[in-house]
Amino acid sequence: MAKQEIVMPQMGESITNGTITKWHKQPGDTIQIDEILLEISTDKVESEIPSPFEGRIEEILFPEGDTVDVGIKIAVLEDDLSVPFSGGSSSSTSAAPAKVEVAVEQNGGGTAVALAEVETSNAQVEAGRRFYTPLVKALAKENGVDLGELANIVGTGAGGRVNKEDFMSYLQNRGAGAPAAAPAARTAPAPAAPAPTSVPAGGVAQTLATGERVEIIPMDNMRKAIAKNMVESKLTSPHVNSLDEIDMTKLVKFREGFKNEFKRQEGFSLTYTHFILYALVQALREHPMVNASIDGTNIVVKKDINLGCAVAVPGNGLVVPVIKSADSLNITGIARKVNELAAKARNRKLTLDELSGGTFTFTNVGSFGTLMATPVILQPQLGIFASGVIKKRPIVTEDDAIAIRHMMYSTHTYDHRLIDGELGGRFLASVKHNLENMDPSALF
């Protein structure tokens, strides 16, 4: 038998890290297989993570609040209880802390410099060397920070480890005044310009004017991750939008006459989303290249249609649970699955499997009264379909008469690396045709 390593799990497609929000066990505690070990938060979900092993917790390598890359070791478990407990020591916490005198800039006092003692780990600072996570090393390389400069950063992670927040804080003030942490300096530097309040990723530093009335609200982990993913999607995919209006009159009239019976049968309401998702499945069957992704210079055409359906979670942003194998379901099956996933999303009960594997996404901005939208593609997918609010409008018919119809604007947003305007437009036309010409009475 041997010690078992527990790593940060993959929390869904395109998720590269997670934040440890709570440890349910501490070093020395025993744990059973599938007993909850910790809780992790990402932009998509907050999940309870069960233990994959049975045994005793030997080491916890990251404290609550740390953000850790997928695949990085976060704890060690001993599965042979006859082995004496080692006391919970680890490479990041076992060594006695050393006191290092460093210069710290006082933000509130402008240019004053105070001397502070910072505890570091002998395991991390040994013969002039420190341990840095792969994420911090990657950020340093990306921003042109060499190891010598990296050593100037005070770490607030486990055992004084430099984490992502430490690095970004240092980068924000780099060149604006005194470094975040440097060897003891006993003379105050020359007055520096006021430090910016924040530097958005890839954005411009903001400096508050004297006397400006503001409220500073730190982003939570979910909002920070959403912001990061949206920026990365725009940098990855050249977004193109095709828009059209769809006559929903036939479906509106059918739903009005059938909704009460449907609710008695199923226990939940029949919505226009169910019809749109069904129409999307038929269009994806007709245009399989839209149901693909790009891997380097390869096109990966997905044989299963896994529809993501965006769900707004009040106060918590947006999650996108996935209807797996939607092409194997009839419209009632799609409706049942949407209702199940939406309820779990709002109660924060979605599983990792229910949040991964999507091949195309739908978002209903009309539920907020929005006329139309141009959404951001969820990587690594190639497209997303948005439906606007359904409104009565006067429409000129084919026989040049004017009629009041229930109209809906829809947007197909697609990745122009693979989907050209012709294919993007034909896909949208297919969805329009399906919605305007389907016989809803034959679907139930």
Buried (B, 14 or more C-beta within 10 A) or exposed (E): EEBBEBBBBEBBBBBBBBBBBBBBBEBEEEBEEEEBBBBBBBBBBBBEBBBEBBBBBBBBBBBEBBBBBBEBBBBBBBBEEEBEEBEBEBBBBBBEBBEBEBBBBEEEEEBEBEEBEBEBBEBBBEEEEBBBBEBBBEBBEEEEBEEEBBBBBBBBBBBBBBBBBBBBBBBBBBEBBBBBBBEEBEEEEEEBEEBBEBBEEEEEEEEEEEEEEEEEEEEBBBBBBBBBBBBBBEEBBEBBBBBBBBBBBBBBEBBEEBEEEBEEEBEBEBBBBBBBBBBBBBBBEBBEBBBBBBEEEEEEEBEEBBBBBBBBBEEBBBBBBBBBBBBEBEBBBBBBBBBBBBEBBBEEEBEBEBBBBBBBBBBBBBBEEBEBBBBBBBBBBBBBBBBBBBBEEEBEEEEEEEEEBBBBBBBBBBBEEBBEEEBBBBBBBBBBBBBBEBEBEEEB
